[in-house]
Amino acid sequence: MSTLVPPPPMLFNPRDDAMQLYRAFKGFGCDTPTVTNILSHRDATQRALIQQEYRNLKGEELTKRLSSELKGDTKIQTFKHIYYSRYYVQLEQDIQRNTTGDHKKLLLAYVSVPRYEGPEVDRLSAEQDAQALYKAGEKKIGTDEKTFIQILSGRSRAHLAAVSHAYRSMYGKSLVKAIKSETSGKFLFGLLTIVRCAENPGKFFAKELYKSMKGLGTNEATLTRIVVTRTEIDMYYIKAEYHKKYKKSLADAIHSETSGNYRTFLLSLVGS
């Protein structure tokens, strides 16, 4: 296991970072240490500026290139490096200290288990997982939380979407409702988040964005995190779901809830 150390003070130049990332992707294989070092030593705003520079320089989206270059467990490790660079504590240690029970088991499994995130789905396997979840929950007295943790933490988003569809087809009830009837508290919230992200990530993130701007004040941390991390992945679908559900464009909502350079920055990422 690699040793994580706090990042040294350094000047930030998004163009230089974009060039270093491009060179790390060239040739056979990927210079993963260089990629990890750059991304883990930048905050969310800086990473967004790097994405813009990379697009300007190379005419392609950095997030798509990262997805093709970083496979499986490498993505999980990169996220852990970024977490450590911001908070100087390992992610698993924070989970151990700040969570309990089945919620802790779910989070630890989710950040530890390598997952294939490709689009391919085996229908028979999805049906078998749906049956296993039914047997672990609605079919028995009590709940086999271990089965829920194993399946929901270890399967791809595409596979879990297929499991959810299979569950409804086989048992006439949504997987979300089954989870609500069988679990509670933070464990329930964790399971629902995983399933909803798998079923319809656009709808899930639209709701989270709405909540971040609802009422007095704005949760800028949540707003920034979602916009920056989803802008080149599925922002088009998030905006469509936001308008469909709240009868207002996401850009208009952000414009009314933010101001100054912060507003300009977010709107440039959200787009028209």
Solvent accessible surface area in square Angstrom, and as a share of the most:
residue,aa,sasa,rsa
1,M,194,0.86
2,S,74,0.48
3,T,116,0.67
4,L,28,0.14
5,V,97,0.56
6,P,75,0.47
7,P,34,0.21
8,P,79,0.50
9,P,139,0.88
10,M,90,0.40
11,L,177,0.88
12,F,58,0.24
13,N,68,0.35
14,P,31,0.19
15,R,128,0.47
16,D,74,0.38
17,D,4,0.02
18,A,1,0.01
19,M,58,0.26
20,Q,72,0.32
21,L,0,0.00
22,Y,58,0.22
23,R,138,0.50
24,A,7,0.05
25,F,3,0.01
26,K,117,0.49
27,G,71,0.68
28,F,213,0.89
29,G,56,0.54
30,C,35,0.21
31,D,65,0.34
32,T,44,0.26
33,P,102,0.64
34,T,38,0.22
35,V,0,0.00
36,T,15,0.09
37,N,76,0.39
38,I,7,0.04
39,L,11,0.05
40,S,5,0.03
41,H,40,0.18
42,R,18,0.06
43,D,50,0.26
44,A,21,0.17
45,T,59,0.34
46,Q,48,0.21
47,R,43,0.16
48,A,1,0.01
49,L,62,0.31
50,I,0,0.00
51,Q,17,0.08
52,Q,45,0.20
53,E,42,0.19
54,Y,0,0.00
55,R,83,0.30
56,N,111,0.57
57,L,45,0.23
58,K,71,0.30
59,G,68,0.66
60,E,61,0.27
61,E,45,0.20
62,L,3,0.01
63,T,25,0.15
64,K,137,0.58
65,R,58,0.21
66,L,27,0.13
67,S,59,0.38
68,S,59,0.38
69,E,41,0.18
70,L,8,0.04
71,K,128,0.54
72,G,32,0.31
73,D,57,0.29
74,T,40,0.23
75,K,77,0.32
76,I,23,0.12
77,Q,67,0.30
78,T,10,0.06
79,F,109,0.46
80,K,21,0.09
81,H,39,0.18
82,I,27,0.14
83,Y,45,0.17
84,Y,35,0.13
85,S,12,0.08
86,R,112,0.41
87,Y,126,0.48
88,Y,121,0.46
89,V,23,0.13
90,Q,50,0.22
91,L,16,0.08
92,E,42,0.19
93,Q,87,0.39
94,D,27,0.14
95,I,15,0.08
96,Q,91,0.41
97,R,157,0.57
98,N,102,0.52
99,T,19,0.11
100,T,108,0.63
101,G,47,0.45
102,D,43,0.22
103,H,29,0.13
104,K,47,0.20
105,K,119,0.51
106,L,1,0.01
107,L,53,0.26
108,L,36,0.18
109,A,22,0.17
110,Y,69,0.26
111,V,21,0.12
112,S,59,0.38
113,V,54,0.31
114,P,80,0.50
115,R,32,0.12
116,Y,140,0.53
117,E,64,0.29
118,G,13,0.12
119,P,112,0.70
120,E,114,0.51
121,V,62,0.36
122,D,85,0.44
123,R,189,0.69
124,L,114,0.57
125,S,39,0.25
126,A,1,0.01
127,E,59,0.27
128,Q,102,0.45
129,D,12,0.06
130,A,0,0.00
131,Q,77,0.34
132,A,35,0.27
133,L,1,0.00
134,Y,56,0.21
135,K,100,0.43
136,A,6,0.04
137,G,1,0.01
138,E,52,0.23
139,K,128,0.54
140,K,93,0.39
141,I,177,0.90
142,G,48,0.46
143,T,27,0.16
144,D,49,0.26
145,E,58,0.26
146,K,159,0.68
147,T,24,0.14
148,F,2,0.01
149,I,17,0.08
150,Q,111,0.49
151,I,4,0.02
152,L,0,0.00
153,S,2,0.01
154,G,21,0.20
155,R,69,0.25
156,S,10,0.06
157,R,121,0.44
158,A,34,0.26
159,H,18,0.08
160,L,5,0.03
161,A,34,0.26
162,A,27,0.21
163,V,0,0.00
164,S,10,0.06
165,H,132,0.59
166,A,10,0.08
167,Y,2,0.01
168,R,139,0.51
169,S,81,0.52
170,M,81,0.36
171,Y,63,0.24
172,G,69,0.66
173,K,63,0.26
174,S,10,0.07
175,L,1,0.01
176,V,21,0.12
177,K,127,0.54
178,A,1,0.01
179,I,0,0.00
180,K,102,0.43
181,S,72,0.47
182,E,42,0.19
183,T,17,0.10
184,S,82,0.53
185,G,56,0.54
186,K,139,0.59
187,F,16,0.07
188,L,38,0.19
189,F,127,0.53
190,G,9,0.09
191,L,0,0.00
192,L,13,0.06
193,T,35,0.21
194,I,23,0.12
195,V,3,0.01
196,R,81,0.29
197,C,26,0.15
198,A,9,0.07
199,E,74,0.33
200,N,55,0.28
201,P,42,0.27
202,G,2,0.02
203,K,107,0.45
204,F,31,0.13
205,F,22,0.09
206,A,1,0.01
207,K,85,0.36
208,E,31,0.14
209,L,0,0.00
210,Y,72,0.27
211,K,100,0.42
212,S,6,0.04
213,M,11,0.05
214,K,130,0.55
215,G,60,0.58
216,L,190,0.94
217,G,56,0.54
218,T,36,0.21
219,N,77,0.40
220,E,96,0.43
221,A,79,0.61
222,T,24,0.14
223,L,0,0.00
224,T,22,0.13
225,R,124,0.45
226,I,1,0.01
227,V,0,0.00
228,V,4,0.03
229,T,64,0.37
230,R,44,0.16
231,T,21,0.12
232,E,23,0.10
233,I,98,0.50
234,D,15,0.08
235,M,8,0.04
236,Y,160,0.61
237,Y,136,0.52
238,I,0,0.00
239,K,41,0.17
240,A,54,0.42
241,E,35,0.16
242,Y,7,0.03
243,H,101,0.45
244,K,144,0.61
245,K,104,0.44
246,Y,46,0.18
247,K,159,0.67
248,K,87,0.37
249,S,38,0.24
250,L,2,0.01
251,A,29,0.23
252,D,81,0.42
253,A,5,0.04
254,I,0,0.00
255,H,90,0.40
256,S,72,0.47
257,E,70,0.31
258,T,14,0.08
259,S,73,0.47
260,G,51,0.49
261,N,136,0.70
262,Y,59,0.22
263,R,66,0.24
264,T,89,0.52
265,F,34,0.14
266,L,0,0.00
267,L,45,0.23
268,S,71,0.46
269,L,17,0.08
270,V,5,0.03
271,G,32,0.30
272,S,148,0.95
